[in-house]
Amino acid sequence: MIIERLTRQPFDEYLRENVFEPCNMSGTGYYELDRLPAKCAVNYVWCNSAEDLRTNIFCVDAKGTGAGGAFITVKDIANFWKGLLEGKLLSTEMTASMLKKHSGEGDDPEEGYYGYGVWIIDGNGGEDIPYFQGCDPGVSFISEYNPNKNMISVYVSNYGDNVWKIARDIRNALN
């Protein structure tokens, strides 16, 4: 609501113009569930009573908001990291501040700390690893940037699989 009030633009249009387009995220957006673009994967949840998978259409908002609900592609999330790190979104100083630990005790090595808009886990003997994540019924997502390996990782499931375990297992195998 703050973005909409300050810019006099709908939230999704502001993000399209100021984040998605500068980062070449052409397959990302906030779509109405009854008007999804071609090639858009449908998300599924298990229905116990039918013993079958059903779409999650009745489990999520009709159109995404600041709390989530963007439709993304793996390539677009990699492009987001590249755009962020190349200064297409913020100044070098603001990006460094965003990716710095600001709160949290780090007691849980999986959760780590919080920066500005990203979670941060301790890097193994090097720089810290920022990540962001999301989930809704039938969908799960995590992406991280490992500056020690200069590697961007993106894990997405449209069945709500445990992408966090997959990310952790791969991260541990690479260290």
C-alpha positions as CSV (number, residue, x, y, z in Angstrom):
1,M,0.0,0.0,0.0
2,I,2.9,2.4,0.7
3,I,4.4,1.8,-2.8
4,E,0.9,2.3,-4.4
5,R,0.3,5.5,-2.4
6,L,3.8,7.0,-3.1
7,T,3.9,6.0,-6.8
8,R,0.2,6.2,-7.6
9,Q,0.7,2.9,-9.5
10,P,-0.7,-0.6,-8.7
11,F,1.9,-2.7,-6.9
12,D,2.3,-5.2,-9.7
13,E,2.8,-2.5,-12.3
14,Y,5.4,-0.8,-10.1
15,L,7.4,-4.0,-9.7
16,R,7.1,-4.8,-13.4
17,E,8.6,-1.4,-14.4
18,N,11.2,-1.1,-11.6
19,V,12.3,-4.7,-10.9
20,F,11.2,-7.2,-13.5
21,E,12.0,-5.2,-16.6
22,P,15.4,-3.8,-15.5
23,C,16.4,-7.4,-14.6
24,N,15.1,-8.9,-17.8
25,M,12.5,-11.0,-15.9
26,S,10.1,-11.4,-18.8
27,G,8.4,-14.5,-17.4
28,T,7.6,-13.1,-14.0
29,G,4.5,-11.3,-12.9
30,Y,1.4,-11.1,-10.7
31,Y,-1.3,-12.8,-12.7
32,E,-5.0,-13.4,-12.1
33,L,-5.6,-17.1,-11.6
34,D,-8.2,-17.3,-14.4
35,R,-5.9,-15.5,-16.8
36,L,-2.5,-17.2,-16.5
37,P,-0.1,-16.8,-19.4
38,A,0.8,-19.7,-21.7
39,K,3.3,-22.2,-20.4
40,C,2.4,-21.3,-16.8
41,A,2.7,-24.3,-14.5
42,V,-0.3,-25.1,-12.3
43,N,0.4,-25.7,-8.6
44,Y,-1.0,-28.8,-6.9
45,V,-2.0,-29.9,-3.4
46,W,-2.9,-33.4,-2.2
47,C,-6.7,-33.9,-1.6
48,N,-7.1,-36.6,1.1
49,S,-10.8,-37.1,0.4
50,A,-10.3,-37.7,-3.3
51,E,-6.9,-39.3,-2.9
52,D,-5.7,-37.3,-5.8
53,L,-3.9,-34.1,-6.6
54,R,-6.0,-30.9,-7.1
55,T,-4.9,-27.4,-8.2
56,N,-4.4,-24.9,-5.5
57,I,-6.7,-22.3,-7.0
58,F,-8.9,-22.3,-3.9
59,C,-5.9,-22.0,-1.5
60,V,-4.3,-18.7,-2.7
61,D,-5.2,-15.1,-3.4
62,A,-6.8,-14.4,-6.8
63,K,-3.8,-12.2,-7.6
64,G,-0.5,-11.8,-5.8
65,T,0.4,-9.0,-3.4
66,G,3.4,-7.8,-1.5
67,A,3.1,-10.8,0.7
68,G,3.8,-13.1,-2.3
69,G,2.0,-14.8,-5.1
70,A,4.3,-13.8,-8.0
71,F,4.6,-16.3,-10.8
72,I,8.3,-16.8,-11.6
73,T,10.7,-18.7,-13.7
74,V,14.1,-20.1,-12.6
75,K,15.8,-18.1,-15.3
76,D,14.1,-14.9,-14.1
77,I,15.2,-15.4,-10.5
78,A,18.8,-15.9,-11.7
79,N,18.3,-12.6,-13.6
80,F,17.1,-10.9,-10.5
81,W,20.2,-11.9,-8.6
82,K,22.4,-10.7,-11.5
83,G,20.5,-7.4,-11.7
84,L,20.7,-6.8,-8.0
85,L,24.5,-7.6,-7.9
86,E,25.2,-5.5,-11.0
87,G,23.5,-2.4,-9.5
88,K,20.4,-2.3,-11.7
89,L,18.1,-2.0,-8.7
90,L,20.0,-0.3,-5.9
91,S,23.3,1.5,-5.4
92,T,26.4,-0.6,-4.5
93,E,26.1,0.7,-0.9
94,M,22.4,-0.1,-0.6
95,T,22.9,-3.6,-2.0
96,A,25.8,-4.2,0.4
97,S,23.5,-3.1,3.3
98,M,20.7,-5.3,2.1
99,L,22.9,-8.4,2.0
100,K,24.4,-7.7,5.5
101,K,23.2,-9.3,8.8
102,H,20.9,-6.9,10.7
103,S,19.0,-9.1,13.1
104,G,18.8,-12.6,14.5
105,E,21.1,-14.6,16.7
106,G,22.0,-17.2,14.1
107,D,21.0,-20.0,16.6
108,D,19.3,-21.9,13.8
109,P,21.9,-22.4,11.0
110,E,19.1,-23.0,8.5
111,E,17.4,-19.8,9.2
112,G,20.4,-17.7,10.1
113,Y,20.0,-14.0,10.2
114,Y,17.9,-11.3,8.5
115,G,19.2,-8.6,6.2
116,Y,16.9,-6.2,4.4
117,G,14.4,-8.4,2.5
118,V,16.7,-11.5,2.5
119,W,17.7,-14.2,5.0
120,I,21.4,-14.8,5.5
121,I,23.3,-17.9,6.5
122,D,26.9,-18.2,7.5
123,G,29.2,-18.9,4.6
124,N,31.5,-21.9,5.1
125,G,34.8,-20.0,5.8
126,G,34.0,-17.2,3.5
127,E,31.3,-14.6,2.7
128,D,27.8,-15.0,4.0
129,I,25.1,-16.5,1.7
130,P,21.9,-14.5,1.2
131,Y,18.7,-16.2,0.2
132,F,15.0,-15.6,-0.1
133,Q,12.1,-18.0,-0.1
134,G,8.4,-18.5,-0.3
135,C,5.6,-21.0,-0.2
136,D,1.9,-21.3,-0.6
137,P,-0.2,-24.5,-0.7
138,G,1.2,-26.5,-3.5
139,V,4.3,-24.4,-4.2
140,S,7.6,-23.9,-2.6
141,F,10.7,-21.9,-3.6
142,I,14.1,-20.9,-2.4
143,S,17.0,-19.1,-4.1
144,E,20.4,-18.2,-2.8
145,Y,23.5,-16.4,-4.0
146,N,26.8,-18.0,-2.8
147,P,29.5,-15.4,-3.3
148,N,32.2,-17.9,-2.3
149,K,31.4,-20.0,-5.4
150,N,29.9,-17.1,-7.5
151,M,26.9,-19.4,-7.8
152,I,23.1,-18.6,-8.0
153,S,20.8,-21.5,-7.0
154,V,17.1,-21.6,-7.6
155,Y,14.8,-24.4,-6.4
156,V,11.1,-24.4,-7.3
157,S,8.3,-27.0,-6.9
158,N,4.7,-26.8,-8.0
159,Y,3.8,-29.7,-5.6
160,G,5.1,-28.0,-2.5
161,D,8.1,-30.4,-2.2
162,N,10.7,-29.7,0.4
163,V,13.0,-27.4,-1.7
164,W,14.8,-26.4,1.5
165,K,16.2,-29.8,2.1
166,I,17.3,-30.1,-1.6
167,A,19.0,-26.7,-1.3
168,R,20.7,-27.6,1.9
169,D,21.9,-31.0,0.6
170,I,23.4,-29.4,-2.6
171,R,24.9,-26.5,-0.6
172,N,26.5,-29.0,1.8
173,A,27.8,-31.2,-1.0
174,L,29.5,-28.2,-2.6
175,N,31.3,-27.1,0.5
